[in-house]
């Protein structure tokens, strides 16, 4: 040990040979007002508002904006890093990377993991050969997901036809060993419009409408173009069925809000990952700029920052505020936050 750094040097420390270790005592070097203010921020119980809420009016608006913008870029970069690692695992194939990312994205939290497993269980090479036939695409997705009953016990002719199609293709491509089971999917506490069967039908429609996934997502100039790509109509059967054999008057299609979530969580990170892989900073900035074209998000966490009058106009603001909350406010990393540092500095200055 070269140096022993402590707040209070109350116990001498020695090396194994008995020689004393030089000690740096920080106590006398820290302003008491700074420590008091820091403890007030970091040890306070989590309230309805943040511990720094009362002092926020003293923080310049520019400091808030710069901090939110900084953590927004950190959040997007972290998501992009996950896709860069996925890109490496897929043999540096951006088309395959887009398939895996979109599949997981269509899980919308509750079924993200099962859909990610389905993407692994259903090779893109197989899907590519049958994307031009929507029924075959559905058969591959629903069959490999384990969500099609046997043909002789199917609830209707359409499901029986899908099952027969799947059995043929599964035998042709030896898909059986990697097929999933129905119990791996989450239906509990989901509205029927969010059932994984509905999401699979929407994903099948997208794959059918876009024989190539990556390039359209990369080249789309704006959110409106991306919406047109993502908001595809499902087949006639799934327009009035939530599950095989379970009909309804009308099943809602993929809505704009869901398309926006896919843009936030899949398209933007995918474009950032690609831009970073070719050292294209302008591409990174253009990808992040898509978030400014999306409406702001709403949830209980963001409501806290709305009440504290943080700027919150677009999805870029929403993502930045979520990053601020998860990375700094909730874990009380006030010393690492420009807003918290400004408040602490002001408290020390006020005591002098």
Secondary structure, 3 states (H helix, E strand, C coil): CCCEEECCCCCCCECCCCCECCEEECHHHCCHHHHHHHHHHHCCCCCCCCCCHHHHHHCCHHHHHHHHHHHHHHHHHHHHHHHHHHHHHCCCCHHHHHHHHHHHHCCCCCCHHHHHHHHHHCCHHHHHHHCCCHHHHHHHHHHHCCCCCCHHHCCCHHHHHHHHHHHHHHHHHCCHHHCCCHHHCCCCCCCHHHCHHHHHHHHHHHHHHCCCCHHHHHHCCCHHHHHHHHCCCCCCHHHCEEECCEECCCCCCCCHHHHHHHHHHHHHHHHHHHHHHCCCHHHHHHHHHHHHCCECCCCHHHHHHHHCCCCCCEHHHHHHHHHHHHHHHCCCCHHHCHHHHHHHHHHHHHCC
